[in-house]
Amino acid sequence: MLFRSLKWITIGGSYYDGYDRFTSNLNKDQLRTRWGADVAVVQDRWSVKGEYLRGQEGAHNPTKHDGWYGQAAYFFLPKQLEGVVRYDWYDPNTAKTDEKSTYYDLGLTYYFNVWTKIQVYYSVRNQQGPAINNNLFETQFQLAF
């Protein structure tokens, strides 16, 4: 559900409580609960967005997780060249102390028109547990019709 109190701000929330199959047991439906809240402030050349989420899987000794992200963007060339910086944090199991991940993202998007864009993106990924070098550089071309 989204609520827009003013033209430039949107506040939202979500909730799910039901059954689903997931990685702990693919042959049996299990309880899954999720909720989240988000906010976005969008002006002509800049925007700030963020979201928090929390959830759990299973009824007996459930696995609980939570995370959030914050993002800021700015159009260096109005409606053409946009820069984005983002911080993303996630804990897939709050009962364990060594599974959190933190991503620091930086990107540029060039909009050719409202249907076509190209994105260049770099993500520095810090994850607890075994050391894995999984930083990501990505280029994406998108065409809508």
Secondary structure as a PSIPRED ss2 file (coil, helix, strand):
# PSIPRED VFORMAT (PSIPRED V4.0)

   1 M C   1.000  0.000  0.000
   2 L E   0.000  0.000  1.000
   3 F E   0.000  0.000  1.000
   4 R E   0.000  0.000  1.000
   5 S E   0.000  0.000  1.000
   6 L E   0.000  0.000  1.000
   7 K C   1.000  0.000  0.000
   8 W C   1.000  0.000  0.000
   9 I E   0.000  0.000  1.000
  10 T E   0.000  0.000  1.000
  11 I E   0.000  0.000  1.000
  12 G E   0.000  0.000  1.000
  13 G E   0.000  0.000  1.000
  14 S E   0.000  0.000  1.000
  15 Y E   0.000  0.000  1.000
  16 Y E   0.000  0.000  1.000
  17 D E   0.000  0.000  1.000
  18 G E   0.000  0.000  1.000
  19 Y E   0.000  0.000  1.000
  20 D E   0.000  0.000  1.000
  21 R E   0.000  0.000  1.000
  22 F E   0.000  0.000  1.000
  23 T C   1.000  0.000  0.000
  24 S C   1.000  0.000  0.000
  25 N E   0.000  0.000  1.000
  26 L E   0.000  0.000  1.000
  27 N E   0.000  0.000  1.000
  28 K E   0.000  0.000  1.000
  29 D E   0.000  0.000  1.000
  30 Q E   0.000  0.000  1.000
  31 L E   0.000  0.000  1.000
  32 R E   0.000  0.000  1.000
  33 T E   0.000  0.000  1.000
  34 R E   0.000  0.000  1.000
  35 W E   0.000  0.000  1.000
  36 G E   0.000  0.000  1.000
  37 A E   0.000  0.000  1.000
  38 D E   0.000  0.000  1.000
  39 V E   0.000  0.000  1.000
  40 A E   0.000  0.000  1.000
  41 V E   0.000  0.000  1.000
  42 V E   0.000  0.000  1.000
  43 Q C   1.000  0.000  0.000
  44 D C   1.000  0.000  0.000
  45 R C   1.000  0.000  0.000
  46 W E   0.000  0.000  1.000
  47 S E   0.000  0.000  1.000
  48 V E   0.000  0.000  1.000
  49 K E   0.000  0.000  1.000
  50 G E   0.000  0.000  1.000
  51 E E   0.000  0.000  1.000
  52 Y E   0.000  0.000  1.000
  53 L E   0.000  0.000  1.000
  54 R E   0.000  0.000  1.000
  55 G E   0.000  0.000  1.000
  56 Q E   0.000  0.000  1.000
  57 E E   0.000  0.000  1.000
  58 G C   1.000  0.000  0.000
  59 A C   1.000  0.000  0.000
  60 H C   1.000  0.000  0.000
  61 N C   1.000  0.000  0.000
  62 P C   1.000  0.000  0.000
  63 T E   0.000  0.000  1.000
  64 K E   0.000  0.000  1.000
  65 H E   0.000  0.000  1.000
  66 D E   0.000  0.000  1.000
  67 G E   0.000  0.000  1.000
  68 W E   0.000  0.000  1.000
  69 Y E   0.000  0.000  1.000
  70 G E   0.000  0.000  1.000
  71 Q E   0.000  0.000  1.000
  72 A E   0.000  0.000  1.000
  73 A E   0.000  0.000  1.000
  74 Y E   0.000  0.000  1.000
  75 F E   0.000  0.000  1.000
  76 F E   0.000  0.000  1.000
  77 L E   0.000  0.000  1.000
  78 P C   1.000  0.000  0.000
  79 K C   1.000  0.000  0.000
  80 Q C   1.000  0.000  0.000
  81 L E   0.000  0.000  1.000
  82 E E   0.000  0.000  1.000
  83 G E   0.000  0.000  1.000
  84 V E   0.000  0.000  1.000
  85 V E   0.000  0.000  1.000
  86 R E   0.000  0.000  1.000
  87 Y E   0.000  0.000  1.000
  88 D E   0.000  0.000  1.000
  89 W E   0.000  0.000  1.000
  90 Y E   0.000  0.000  1.000
  91 D E   0.000  0.000  1.000
  92 P C   1.000  0.000  0.000
  93 N C   1.000  0.000  0.000
  94 T C   1.000  0.000  0.000
  95 A C   1.000  0.000  0.000
  96 K C   1.000  0.000  0.000
  97 T C   1.000  0.000  0.000
  98 D C   1.000  0.000  0.000
  99 E C   1.000  0.000  0.000
 100 K C   1.000  0.000  0.000
 101 S E   0.000  0.000  1.000
 102 T E   0.000  0.000  1.000
 103 Y E   0.000  0.000  1.000
 104 Y E   0.000  0.000  1.000
 105 D E   0.000  0.000  1.000
 106 L E   0.000  0.000  1.000
 107 G E   0.000  0.000  1.000
 108 L E   0.000  0.000  1.000
 109 T E   0.000  0.000  1.000
 110 Y E   0.000  0.000  1.000
 111 Y E   0.000  0.000  1.000
 112 F C   1.000  0.000  0.000
 113 N C   1.000  0.000  0.000
 114 V C   1.000  0.000  0.000
 115 W C   1.000  0.000  0.000
 116 T E   0.000  0.000  1.000
 117 K E   0.000  0.000  1.000
 118 I E   0.000  0.000  1.000
 119 Q E   0.000  0.000  1.000
 120 V E   0.000  0.000  1.000
 121 Y E   0.000  0.000  1.000
 122 Y E   0.000  0.000  1.000
 123 S E   0.000  0.000  1.000
 124 V E   0.000  0.000  1.000
 125 R E   0.000  0.000  1.000
 126 N E   0.000  0.000  1.000
 127 Q E   0.000  0.000  1.000
 128 Q C   1.000  0.000  0.000
 129 G C   1.000  0.000  0.000
 130 P C   1.000  0.000  0.000
 131 A C   1.000  0.000  0.000
 132 I C   1.000  0.000  0.000
 133 N C   1.000  0.000  0.000
 134 N C   1.000  0.000  0.000
 135 N C   1.000  0.000  0.000
 136 L E   0.000  0.000  1.000
 137 F E   0.000  0.000  1.000
 138 E E   0.000  0.000  1.000
 139 T E   0.000  0.000  1.000
 140 Q E   0.000  0.000  1.000
 141 F E   0.000  0.000  1.000
 142 Q E   0.000  0.000  1.000
 143 L E   0.000  0.000  1.000
 144 A C   1.000  0.000  0.000
 145 F C   1.000  0.000  0.000
